[in-house]
Amino acid sequence: NELGTKDFVRLRIGSQPERGNPKDGKEFVLRPFTKEELQIIEKVMKQSNEALATILKKGILEAMSQFNR
């Protein structure tokens, strides 16, 4: 809304419990990460950096084909 357009690229990163949906979404999102989750976040940040570099070097379509799951 602030940009006044939907014509921009965004890199989305999500989280969810291993099984199903959280009972309380707000509580789930705002709680501290566990040690295991922090390890996952390190991997996700590395992949995000690689995706961003691909977007800048080869374009969004190439990045989408490599990183979207």
Protein Blocks (a to p, Z undefined) as FASTA:
>chain_A
ZZopabdcddddddddfbhcafblmlmmmpccdfklmmmmmmmmmmmmmmmmmmmmnojk
lmmmmmgZZ
